[in-house]
Amino acid sequence: MRMYFTSIRILIVVGCIVFVVGSAMVFQSTDAKSTMNQSKTNSLNYPENEHGQTYGSAQEDNSADMLPDLIHAGSVNGIQGYLLKKDYLGEPGDVPLYDVDGRTVIGTFHVGAKNMNFPKNKHGQTYGSSADAASPDMEPELIRAIGVDGTAGYVLKKDLDGELPKSPEEAIAIQNNRSPDGRDIPLYDVDGESVIGLFHVD
């Protein structure tokens, strides 16, 4: 009889150990899945508006599932404008431009054909047509262009954009210092190093 009670005690202790270990494993598995889902849906930690929509700029290397719900596309009268992710990824055409609340339409935006993954040259620079970019933020580093003599090549986005102002005063100063005849920038081969001509920026 005494052996019977000892066996029952051992069985109860083993059962408790199995229960505790099993519970810990289930908790860890659930916690890991929760962490994985959070990092997959919002790994860039975009801010959220009052409706729970994430907003921010599309990054060049973002895949479609890593984009925020509202994608910055410019501004209208000083108000930052955003595209709905579905519009951004949809067919080319004119789509509503929203305030950060994702509800108030402040204008329209023309969405061009998208190339989310421009090819890269041997130096790791992206290259292609700016027409394939959904927004200026998504343009490749080397943009396809035709030089002043008809030569096809690429211009550096940073050369094409020129000096970007950091304040309204700086913008006015840059505008006042621009030549009325425009400027010439180098036209490169796809390698981004070999200068093959000139491109004129008006």
N, CA, C and O of each residue as an XYZ file, in Angstrom:
808
protein
N       0.821     -1.181      0.000
C       0.000      0.000      0.000
C       0.873      1.256      0.000
O       0.582      2.250     -0.666
N       1.949      1.167      0.773
C       2.843      2.301      0.849
C       3.478      2.576     -0.515
O       3.666      3.735     -0.885
N       3.798      1.563     -1.236
C       4.374      1.701     -2.561
C       3.362      2.339     -3.513
O       3.739      3.088     -4.413
N       2.106      2.048     -3.317
C       1.046      2.605     -4.137
C       1.000      4.123     -3.973
O       0.901      4.839     -4.969
N       1.069      4.641     -2.723
C       1.048      6.084     -2.466
C       2.307      6.763     -3.010
O       2.240      7.884     -3.513
N       3.433      6.098     -2.911
C       4.682      6.649     -3.442
C       4.579      6.781     -4.960
O       5.014      7.784     -5.525
N       4.020      5.796     -5.608
C       3.851      5.842     -7.063
C       2.917      6.978     -7.471
O       3.151      7.661     -8.468
N       1.859      7.170     -6.692
C       0.912      8.252     -7.001
C       1.597      9.608     -6.835
O       1.413     10.502     -7.661
N       2.387      9.764     -5.770
C       3.100     11.027     -5.549
C       4.059     11.310     -6.712
O       4.117     12.431     -7.217
N       4.792     10.311     -7.121
C       5.739     10.483     -8.231
C       4.981     10.860     -9.498
O       5.410     11.736    -10.248
N       3.877     10.209     -9.728
C       3.059     10.498    -10.901
C       2.526     11.934    -10.865
O       2.498     12.603    -11.898
N       2.108     12.409     -9.707
C       1.605     13.781     -9.559
C       2.736     14.778     -9.797
O       2.537     15.773    -10.495
N       3.915     14.532     -9.234
C       5.058     15.430     -9.412
C       5.454     15.492    -10.889
O       5.681     16.577    -11.425
N       5.538     14.350    -11.539
C       5.895     14.314    -12.962
C       4.832     15.050    -13.780
O       5.172     15.790    -14.703
N       3.574     14.860    -13.461
C       2.487     15.555    -14.162
C       2.604     17.064    -14.009
O       2.407     17.806    -14.972
N       2.925     17.522    -12.802
C       3.088     18.965    -12.566
C       4.262     19.515    -13.372
O       4.166     20.592    -13.960
N       5.356     18.783    -13.398
C       6.535     19.235    -14.155
C       6.199     19.332    -15.645
O       6.550     20.311    -16.303
N       5.524     18.319    -16.167
C       5.139     18.329    -17.579
C       4.213     19.513    -17.864
O       4.353     20.176    -18.892
N       3.282     19.778    -16.970
C       2.351     20.891    -17.146
C       3.097     22.230    -17.163
O       2.843     23.066    -18.031
N       4.008     22.438    -16.218
C       4.754     23.703    -16.130
C       5.634     23.892    -17.368
O       5.644     24.970    -17.961
N       6.362     22.862    -17.753
C       7.240     22.966    -18.925
C       6.410     23.197    -20.192
O       6.772     24.032    -21.021
N       5.327     22.480    -20.346
C       4.463     22.650    -21.517
C       3.874     24.047    -21.586
O       3.823     24.645    -22.661
N       3.429     24.575    -20.455
C       2.870     25.931    -20.422
C       3.917     26.959    -20.818
O       3.627     27.894    -21.563
N       5.132     26.786    -20.319
C       6.212     27.720    -20.654
C       6.509     27.682    -22.150
O       6.737     28.724    -22.764
N       6.506     26.502    -22.732
C       6.784     26.385    -24.166
C       5.685     27.038    -25.000
O       5.978     27.707    -25.990
N       4.442     26.853    -24.616
C       3.328     27.466    -25.339
C       3.418     28.981    -25.238
O       3.210     29.678    -26.231
N       3.724     29.502    -24.053
C       3.840     30.950    -23.864
C       4.961     31.515    -24.729
O       4.779     32.544    -25.380
N       6.118     30.854    -24.743
C       7.242     31.331    -25.549
C       6.897     31.304    -27.030
O       7.240     32.232    -27.763
N       6.232     30.265    -27.469
C       5.861     30.157    -28.880
C       4.899     31.272    -29.271
O       5.061     31.888    -30.324
N       3.902     31.536    -28.437
C       2.929     32.594    -28.708
C       3.610     33.954    -28.695
O       3.332     34.797    -29.548
N       4.496     34.170    -27.736
C       5.205     35.442    -27.636
C       6.108     35.651    -28.853
O       6.196     36.761    -29.376
N       6.772     34.599    -29.299
C       7.654     34.708    -30.466
C       6.846     35.031    -31.719
O       7.265     35.861    -32.526
N       5.689     34.384    -31.890
C       4.849     34.671    -33.057
C       4.363     36.106    -33.019
O       4.331     36.779    -34.049
N       3.985     36.580    -31.844
C       3.516     37.951    -31.710
C       4.620     38.931    -32.081
O       4.365     39.910    -32.783
N       5.831     38.686    -31.625
C       6.964     39.554    -31.937
C       7.271     39.519    -33.424
O       7.559     40.553    -34.026
N       7.211     38.330    -34.022
C       7.480     38.219    -35.455
C       6.443     38.987    -36.250
O       6.797     39.685    -37.201
N       5.181     38.881    -35.891
C       4.133     39.584    -36.624
C       4.292     41.088    -36.506
O       4.084     41.806    -37.484
N       4.658     41.580    -35.329
C       4.839     43.017    -35.163
C       5.981     43.511    -36.025
O       5.851     44.534    -36.697
N       7.100     42.800    -36.018
C       8.245     43.284    -36.777
C       7.990     43.186    -38.268
O       8.526     43.985    -39.035
N       7.187     42.228    -38.694
C       6.916     42.084    -40.118
C       6.005     43.193    -40.625
O       6.203     43.703    -41.728
N       5.014     43.569    -39.833
C       4.059     44.552    -40.318
C       4.536     45.979    -40.146
O       4.120     46.855    -40.905
N       5.392     46.241    -39.176
C       5.792     47.626    -38.951
C       7.227     47.696    -38.471
O       7.510     48.306    -37.440
N       8.142     47.071    -39.217
C       9.519     47.014    -38.752
C      10.199     48.371    -38.798
O      11.192     48.580    -38.100
N       9.691     49.300    -39.600
C      10.318     50.609    -39.669
C       9.747     51.560    -38.626
O      10.157     52.718    -38.551
N       8.813     51.083    -37.828
C       8.210     51.870    -36.755
C       7.663     53.200    -37.246
O       8.002     54.259    -36.717
N       6.822     53.134    -38.254
C       6.165     54.340    -38.741
C       5.230     54.872    -37.658
O       4.649     54.091    -36.905
N       5.080     56.193    -37.574
C       4.093     56.731    -36.625
C       2.683     56.408    -37.105
O       2.474     56.072    -38.271
N       1.725     56.513    -36.200
C       0.325     56.249    -36.543
C      -0.497     57.512    -36.358
O      -0.237     58.312    -35.459
N      -1.503     57.684    -37.229
C      -2.426     58.804    -37.062
C      -3.529     58.410    -36.077
O      -3.498     57.318    -35.509
N      -4.498     59.298    -35.878
C      -5.552     59.026    -34.888
C      -6.465     57.872    -35.280
O      -7.235     57.384    -34.452
N      -6.389     57.431    -36.534
C      -7.208     56.305    -36.996
C      -6.423     54.991    -37.013
O      -6.917     53.968    -37.487
N      -5.192     55.031    -36.489
C      -4.380     53.824    -36.419
C      -3.653     53.484    -37.710
O      -3.091     52.396    -37.833
N      -3.654     54.401    -38.677
C      -2.947     54.161    -39.935
C      -1.501     54.630    -39.790
O      -1.238     55.702    -39.246
N      -0.572     53.820    -40.281
C       0.827     54.238    -40.278
C       1.055     55.188    -41.442
O       0.388     55.096    -42.473
N       2.004     56.103    -41.269
C       2.310     57.035    -42.347
C       3.799     57.335    -42.374
O       4.485     57.272    -41.353
N       4.284     57.665    -43.573
C       5.693     57.984    -43.740
C       6.082     57.894    -45.200
O       5.232     57.731    -46.076
N       7.374     58.003    -45.452
C       7.890     57.941    -46.821
C       8.173     56.504    -47.212
O       8.552     55.676    -46.384
N       7.981     56.232    -48.476
C       8.354     54.919    -49.001
C       9.858     54.921    -49.186
O      10.419     55.869    -49.737
N      10.500     53.887    -48.738
C      11.943     53.762    -48.905
C      12.216     52.958    -50.161
O      11.420     52.108    -50.561
N      13.346     53.238    -50.772
C      13.702     52.608    -52.040
C      13.704     51.083    -51.961
O      13.310     50.409    -52.912
N      14.146     50.542    -50.829
C      14.271     49.090    -50.736
C      13.093     48.437    -50.026
O      13.162     47.257    -49.681
N      12.011     49.185    -49.801
C      10.843     48.611    -49.138
C      10.093     47.683    -50.078
O       9.860     48.010    -51.241
N       9.724     46.537    -49.565
C       8.810     45.694    -50.311
C       7.406     46.208    -50.021
O       7.207     46.986    -49.088
N       6.449     45.783    -50.805
C       5.087     46.302    -50.672
C       4.515     46.084    -49.275
O       3.780     46.937    -48.776
N       4.837     44.957    -48.631
C       4.263     44.705    -47.306
C       4.943     45.510    -46.203
O       4.462     45.521    -45.069
N       6.043     46.180    -46.509
C       6.738     46.993    -45.511
C       6.385     48.478    -45.621
O       6.884     49.290    -44.841
N       5.541     48.834    -46.569
C       5.165     50.230    -46.749
C       4.164     50.660    -45.682
O       3.400     49.836    -45.180
N       4.165     51.956    -45.329
C       3.141     52.434    -44.392
C       1.779     52.480    -45.075
O       1.690     52.369    -46.298
N       0.722     52.642    -44.288
C      -0.634     52.722    -44.839
C      -0.820     53.984    -45.677
O      -1.526     53.969    -46.686
N      -0.183     55.076    -45.253
C      -0.240     56.350    -45.970
C       1.182     56.716    -46.372
O       2.070     56.797    -45.523
N       1.400     56.936    -47.663
C       2.743     57.171    -48.189
C       2.887     58.627    -48.611
O       2.103     59.134    -49.413
N       3.895     59.291    -48.062
C       4.119     60.707    -48.350
C       4.372     60.910    -49.840
O       5.163     60.195    -50.455
N       3.678     61.908    -50.409
C       3.811     62.153    -51.847
C       3.976     63.628    -52.177
O       3.866     64.007    -53.343
N       4.234     64.461    -51.195
C       4.399     65.887    -51.456
C       3.521     66.704    -50.534
O       3.061     66.216    -49.501
N       3.289     67.954    -50.915
C       2.441     68.809    -50.087
C       1.618     69.737    -50.967
O       1.971     70.022    -52.112
N       0.520     70.196    -50.404
C      -0.364     71.144    -51.071
C      -0.585     72.292    -50.100
O      -1.100     72.095    -49.000
N      -0.194     73.493    -50.512
C      -0.335     74.682    -49.661
C       0.254     74.468    -48.266
O      -0.325     74.893    -47.266
N       1.389     73.816    -48.212
C       2.065     73.600    -46.937
C       1.549     72.430    -46.128
O       2.081     72.150    -45.054
N       0.528     71.737    -46.609
C      -0.019     70.572    -45.905
C       0.586     69.323    -46.528
O       0.503     69.126    -47.740
N       1.193     68.481    -45.699
C       1.793     67.248    -46.200
C       0.713     66.355    -46.792
O      -0.345     66.168    -46.191
N       0.980     65.806    -47.967
C       0.008     64.960    -48.649
C       0.443     63.505    -48.674
O       1.627     63.201    -48.814
N      -0.519     62.613    -48.538
C      -0.247     61.177    -48.476
C      -1.177     60.412    -49.409
O      -2.330     60.790    -49.619
N      -0.646     59.330    -49.958
C      -1.430     58.415    -50.782
C      -1.789     57.195    -49.951
O      -1.000     56.750    -49.118
N      -2.973     56.660    -50.174
C      -3.300     55.381    -49.556
C      -2.415     54.315    -50.189
O      -2.125     54.370    -51.384
N      -1.997     53.365    -49.404
C      -1.117     52.306    -49.894
C      -1.724     51.606    -51.111
O      -1.015     51.295    -52.068
N      -3.034     51.358    -51.075
C      -3.686     50.664    -52.194
C      -3.631     51.504    -53.470
O      -3.503     50.962    -54.568
N      -3.729     52.832    -53.323
C      -3.629     53.707    -54.495
C      -2.196     53.747    -55.013
O      -1.956     53.730    -56.220
N      -1.261     53.799    -54.087
C       0.162     53.842    -54.432
C       0.575     52.593    -55.213
O       1.338     52.673    -56.177
N       0.064     51.449    -54.787
C       0.421     50.185    -55.423
C      -0.492     49.823    -56.589
O      -0.234     48.857    -57.308
N      -1.558     50.596    -56.774
C      -2.537     50.288    -57.818
C      -2.084     50.696    -59.207
O      -0.905     50.943    -59.460
N      -3.047     50.757    -60.083
C      -2.789     51.107    -61.476
C      -2.372     52.571    -61.594
O      -2.791     53.402    -60.789
N      -1.547     52.892    -62.597
C      -1.170     54.292    -62.812
C      -2.398     55.155    -63.092
O      -3.365     54.698    -63.702
N      -2.348     56.404    -62.638
C      -3.447     57.339    -62.859
C      -3.532     58.345    -61.729
O      -2.699     58.342    -60.823
N      -4.539     59.205    -61.780
C      -4.738     60.218    -60.747
C      -5.492     59.611    -59.568
O      -6.513     58.945    -59.741
N      -4.972     59.854    -58.373
C      -5.581     59.328    -57.150
C      -5.681     60.457    -56.130
O      -4.975     61.459    -56.245
N      -6.555     60.303    -55.131
C      -6.682     61.350    -54.110
C      -5.403     61.483    -53.281
O      -4.718     60.499    -53.000
N      -5.105     62.709    -52.904
C      -3.997     63.013    -52.002
C      -4.639     63.418    -50.677
O      -5.443     64.349    -50.630
N      -4.283     62.717    -49.604
C      -4.934     62.909    -48.310
C      -4.045     63.660    -47.329
O      -2.819     63.662    -47.437
N      -4.705     64.294    -46.372
C      -4.020     64.835    -45.207
C      -3.552     63.630    -44.382
O      -3.942     62.498    -44.668
N      -2.728     63.864    -43.372
C      -2.188     62.771    -42.564
C      -3.283     61.968    -41.857
O      -3.036     60.846    -41.415
N      -4.487     62.530    -41.746
C      -5.570     61.779    -41.102
C      -6.086     60.638    -41.978
O      -6.824     59.774    -41.505
N      -5.697     60.635    -43.257
C      -6.111     59.567    -44.158
C      -7.556     59.672    -44.594
O      -8.068     58.764    -45.249
N      -8.227     60.757    -44.248
C      -9.645     60.933    -44.577
C      -9.894     62.190    -45.422
O     -10.705     62.173    -46.348
N      -9.191     63.274    -45.095
C      -9.416     64.561    -45.749
C      -8.629     64.646    -47.054
O      -7.399     64.593    -47.046
N      -9.338     64.777    -48.171
C      -8.695     64.897    -49.478
C      -8.232     66.343    -49.651
O      -9.021     67.277    -49.513
N      -6.939     66.516    -49.956
C      -6.389     67.864    -50.129
C      -5.964     68.132    -51.569
O      -5.530     69.237    -51.893
N      -6.084     67.140    -52.420
C      -5.704     67.312    -53.816
C      -5.667     65.971    -54.524
O      -6.224     64.984    -54.044
N      -5.003     65.948    -55.672
C      -4.822     64.694    -56.408
C      -3.341     64.515    -56.714
O      -2.556     65.463    -56.666
N      -2.987     63.299    -57.023
C      -1.599     62.964    -57.326
C      -1.610     61.957    -58.461
O      -2.422     61.031    -58.471
N      -0.713     62.136    -59.414
C      -0.620     61.174    -60.512
C       0.386     60.088    -60.137
O       1.566     60.361    -59.921
N      -0.099     58.868    -60.066
C       0.758     57.727    -59.764
C       1.208     57.128    -61.085
O       0.390     56.732    -61.916
N       2.523     57.068    -61.265
C       3.079     56.470    -62.473
C       3.292     54.975    -62.281
O       3.004     54.421    -61.220
N       3.797     54.343    -63.316
C       4.140     52.926    -63.212
C       5.244     52.775    -62.176
O       6.139     53.616    -62.089
N       5.183     51.721    -61.402
C       6.147     51.533    -60.330
C       7.160     50.457    -60.637
O       6.848     49.406    -61.198
N       8.370     50.753    -60.254
C       9.410     49.737    -60.279
C       9.985     49.734    -58.872
O      10.831     50.563    -58.534
N       9.522     48.797    -58.058
C       9.941     48.767    -56.657
C      11.393     48.334    -56.509
O      12.022     48.612    -55.488
N      11.920     47.668    -57.501
C      13.282     47.161    -57.392
C      14.071     47.497    -58.650
O      14.166     46.681    -59.567
N      14.629     48.690    -58.690
C      15.465     49.064    -59.822
C      16.716     48.195    -59.821
O      17.198     47.804    -58.758
N      17.246     47.890    -61.004
C      18.501     47.131    -61.032
C      19.634     47.977    -60.459
O      19.525     49.199    -60.357
N      20.715     47.309    -60.090
C      21.876     48.010    -59.530
C      23.095     47.759    -60.407
O      23.264     46.681    -60.977
N      23.939     48.782    -60.501
C      25.184     48.624    -61.251
C      26.242     47.969    -60.360
O      25.952     47.590    -59.225
N      27.455     47.838    -60.871
C      28.505     47.139    -60.120
C      28.908     47.872    -58.842
O      29.555     47.289    -57.972
N      28.532     49.143    -58.724
C      28.838     49.919    -57.515
C      27.657     49.955    -56.545
O      27.709     50.627    -55.515
N      26.598     49.229    -56.883
C      25.435     49.170    -56.001
C      24.462     50.323    -56.174
O      23.533     50.465    -55.379
N      24.656     51.157    -57.202
C      23.740     52.270    -57.451
C      22.552     51.769    -58.269
O      22.717     51.008    -59.223
N      21.360     52.205    -57.885
C      20.178     51.857    -58.667
C      20.131     52.735    -59.907
O      20.588     53.878    -59.892
N      19.570     52.183    -60.989
C      19.464     52.955    -62.223
C      18.179     52.598    -62.953
O      17.658     51.490    -62.832
N      17.680     53.573    -63.718
C      16.463     53.359    -64.487
C      15.788     54.675    -64.799
O      16.381     55.743    -64.653
N      14.545     54.588    -65.227
C      13.779     55.768    -65.607
C      13.024     56.330    -64.409
O      12.473     55.585    -63.599
N      13.008     57.643    -64.312
C      12.236     58.267    -63.230
C      10.743     58.035    -63.440
O       9.967     58.113    -62.488
N      10.335     57.750    -64.672
C       8.922     57.475    -64.954
C       8.460     56.181    -64.295
O       7.263     55.983    -64.087
N       9.395     55.304    -63.968
C       9.043     54.043    -63.318
C       8.962     54.163    -61.802
O       8.628     53.196    -61.118
N       9.261     55.334    -61.281
C       9.206     55.549    -59.832
C       7.840     56.112    -59.464
O       7.272     56.921    -60.199
N       7.324     55.683    -58.335
C       6.007     56.139    -57.899
C       6.044     57.551    -57.342
O       5.028     58.247    -57.347
N       7.192     57.976    -56.866
C       7.330     59.314    -56.300
C       8.793     59.715    -56.401
O       9.647     58.863    -56.647
N       9.100     60.991    -56.218
C      10.502     61.405    -56.261
C      11.380     60.665    -55.246
O      12.563     60.438    -55.496
N      10.803     60.293    -54.111
C      11.569     59.545    -53.106
C      11.998     58.170    -53.609
O      12.961     57.591    -53.106
N      11.283     57.654    -54.600
C      11.542     56.300    -55.087
C      12.393     56.267    -56.360
O      12.660     55.188    -56.890
N      12.818     57.419    -56.853
C      13.614     57.450    -58.079
C      14.958     56.768    -57.860
O      15.489     56.769    -56.749
N      15.510     56.179    -58.934
C      16.822     55.535    -58.799
C      17.928     56.575    -58.622
O      17.728     57.763    -58.876
N      19.083     56.112    -58.189
C      20.224     57.021    -58.005
C      20.739     57.550    -59.338
O      21.175     58.698    -59.430
N      20.688     56.715    -60.365
C      21.066     57.119    -61.719
C      19.798     57.113    -62.571
O      19.163     56.074    -62.752
N      19.442     58.281    -63.087
C      18.197     58.432    -63.834
C      18.500     58.514    -65.327
O      19.345     59.296    -65.762
N      17.795     57.693    -66.101
C      17.988     57.660    -67.547
C      17.732     59.050    -68.128
O      16.761     59.716    -67.769
N      18.625     59.478    -69.038
C      18.507     60.807    -69.642
C      19.172     60.812    -71.014
O      19.979     59.939    -71.334
N      18.822     61.804    -71.808
C      19.433     62.012    -73.123
C      20.258     63.290    -73.041
O      19.744     64.351    -72.687
N      21.530     63.180    -73.370
C      22.436     64.323    -73.289
C      22.163     65.370    -74.353
O      21.344     65.167    -75.249
N      22.862     66.496    -74.243
C      22.659     67.614    -75.172
C      22.989     67.229    -76.617
O      22.472     67.836    -77.555
N      23.847     66.223    -76.795
C      24.207     65.802    -78.155
C      23.444     64.553    -78.604
O      23.777     63.955    -79.627
N      22.415     64.157    -77.834
C      21.607     63.001    -78.204
C      22.099     61.680    -77.638
O      21.504     60.635    -77.905
N      23.179     61.708    -76.857
C      23.722     60.489    -76.255
C      22.821     60.026    -75.108
O      22.437     60.820    -74.250
N      22.492     58.740    -75.105
C      21.690     58.176    -74.019
C      22.610     57.785    -72.874
O      23.655     57.169    -73.085
N      22.218     58.141    -71.677
C      23.015     57.817    -70.499
C      22.202     58.020    -69.236
O      20.981     57.865    -69.233
N      22.895     58.369    -68.165
C      22.257     58.526    -66.860
C      22.816     59.756    -66.154
O      23.993     60.091    -66.290
N      21.951     60.418    -65.399
C      22.393     61.522    -64.547
C      22.187     61.103    -63.098
O      21.274     60.341    -62.780
N      23.041     61.607    -62.236
C      22.870     61.328    -60.813
C      21.661     62.102    -60.296
O      21.505     63.288    -60.589
N      20.829     61.444    -59.546
C      19.645     62.102    -58.981
C      20.048     63.328    -58.183
O      19.397     64.370    -58.262
N      21.127     63.205    -57.411
C      21.545     64.339    -56.580
C      21.997     65.520    -57.435
O      21.821     66.671    -57.036
N      22.585     65.248    -58.620
C      22.959     66.336    -59.523
C      21.714     66.972    -60.137
O      21.625     68.193    -60.269
N      20.765     66.134    -60.506
C      19.535     66.620    -61.120
C      18.725     67.456    -60.127
O      18.210     68.518    -60.477
N      18.619     66.978    -58.897
C      17.866     67.706    -57.870
C      18.559     69.004    -57.483
O      17.903     69.982    -57.126
N      19.875     69.012    -57.554
C      20.617     70.202    -57.158
C      20.587     70.390    -55.653
O      20.205     69.496    -54.899
N      20.996     71.565    -55.242
C      21.035     71.886    -53.819
C      19.607     72.032    -53.305
O      18.816     72.800    -53.854
N      19.286     71.299    -52.258
C      17.941     71.369    -51.688
C      17.935     72.327    -50.499
O      18.780     72.217    -49.612
N      16.995     73.258    -50.476
C      16.956     74.241    -49.389
C      16.511     73.622    -48.072
O      15.764     72.644    -48.040
N      16.990     74.220    -46.994
C      16.609     73.757    -45.658
C      15.634     74.720    -44.988
O      15.108     74.436    -43.912
N      15.398     75.862    -45.634
C      14.470     76.855    -45.085
C      13.895     77.664    -46.247
O      14.443     77.640    -47.348
N      12.804     78.373    -46.010
C      12.247     79.224    -47.074
C      13.238     80.297    -47.538
O      13.303     80.622    -48.724
N      13.997     80.834    -46.607
C      14.979     81.861    -46.964
C      16.052     81.284    -47.883
O      16.465     81.913    -48.858
N      16.489     80.079    -47.550
C      17.503     79.416    -48.367
C      16.947     79.091    -49.757
O      17.669     79.172    -50.752
N      15.673     78.726    -49.822
C      15.040     78.439    -51.113
C      15.030     79.684    -51.993
O      15.299     79.608    -53.192
N      14.721     80.817    -51.395
C      14.703     82.078    -52.150
C      16.108     82.424    -52.633
O      16.292     82.856    -53.771
N      17.097     82.230    -51.761
C      18.484     82.527    -52.137
C      18.943     81.631    -53.288
O      19.590     82.105    -54.221
N      18.613     80.355    -53.225
C      18.988     79.423    -54.302
C      18.305     79.839    -55.601
O      18.931     79.851    -56.661
N      17.026     80.177    -55.516
C      16.268     80.597    -56.699
C      16.883     81.856    -57.319
O      17.017     81.955    -58.539
N      17.250     82.801    -56.478
C      17.827     84.059    -56.973
C      19.203     83.864    -57.601
O      19.599     84.629    -58.480
N      19.930     82.846    -57.156
C      21.283     82.601    -57.672
C      21.303     81.690    -58.894
O      22.362     81.483    -59.487
N      20.160     81.146    -59.279
C      20.115     80.265    -60.452
C      20.328     81.059    -61.728
O      19.844     82.180    -61.885
N      21.058     80.446    -62.617
C      21.278     81.062    -63.923
C      19.992     80.960    -64.737
O      19.346     79.912    -64.729
N      19.612     82.011    -65.428
C      18.399     81.942    -66.258
C      18.551     80.960    -67.420
O      17.560     80.515    -67.999
N      19.792     80.628    -67.753
C      20.041     79.691    -68.850
C      20.083     78.241    -68.387
O      20.302     77.341    -69.199
N      19.875     78.000    -67.092
C      19.940     76.639    -66.567
C      21.371     76.243    -66.253
O      22.243     77.095    -66.082
N      21.601     74.949    -66.179
C      22.936     74.447    -65.841
C      23.168     73.113    -66.521
O      22.220     72.414    -66.880
N      24.420     72.769    -66.695
C      24.793     71.483    -67.280
C      25.333     70.577    -66.183
O      26.078     71.012    -65.306
N      24.943     69.314    -66.250
C      25.447     68.316    -65.304
C      26.007     67.145    -66.103
O      25.638     66.955    -67.261
N      26.895     66.360    -65.497
C      27.494     65.237    -66.229
C      26.463     64.163    -66.596
O      25.532     63.884    -65.840
N      26.658     63.580    -67.763
C      25.884     62.426    -68.219
C      26.811     61.220    -68.097
O      27.903     61.208    -68.665
N      26.371     60.214    -67.358
C      27.219     59.055    -67.064
C      26.774     57.819    -67.830
O      25.636     57.707    -68.285
N      27.717     56.902    -67.951
C      27.398     55.550    -68.380
C      26.702     54.882    -67.192
O      26.656     55.458    -66.105
N      26.169     53.697    -67.380
C      25.433     53.011    -66.322
C      26.304     52.718    -65.095
O      25.778     52.458    -64.013
N      27.624     52.759    -65.256
C      28.501     52.499    -64.107
C      28.509     53.648    -63.103
O      28.993     53.486    -61.982
N      27.978     54.806    -63.495
C      27.924     55.950    -62.588
C      29.255     56.647    -62.413
O      29.369     57.553    -61.588
N      30.268     56.247    -63.172
C      31.606     56.844    -63.073
C      32.054     57.474    -64.386
O      32.561     58.596    -64.407
N      31.864     56.748    -65.471
C      32.351     57.205    -66.776
C      31.454     58.308    -67.320
O      30.281     58.077    -67.612
N      32.014     59.514    -67.457
C      31.263     60.640    -68.014
C      31.251     60.489    -69.533
O      32.302     60.382    -70.166
N      30.039     60.482    -70.112
C      29.914     60.276    -71.557
C      29.285     61.474    -72.261
O      29.086     61.450    -73.476
N      28.973     62.519    -71.502
C      28.380     63.699    -72.117
C      27.866     64.668    -71.075
O      28.225     64.599    -69.900
N      27.011     65.580    -71.534
C      26.405     66.588    -70.665
C      24.891     66.533    -70.792
O      24.353     66.203    -71.849
N      24.221     66.858    -69.712
C      22.765     66.961    -69.695
C      22.429     68.369    -69.236
O      22.996     68.859    -68.259
N      21.508     69.023    -69.937
C      21.142     70.397    -69.581
C      19.880     70.398    -68.721
O      18.862     69.809    -69.085
N      19.968     71.071    -67.575
C      18.828     71.229    -66.670
C      18.345     72.663    -66.793
O      19.106     73.598    -66.547
N      17.077     72.846    -67.173
C      16.524     74.210    -67.295
C      16.213     74.803    -65.947
O      15.743     75.938    -65.865
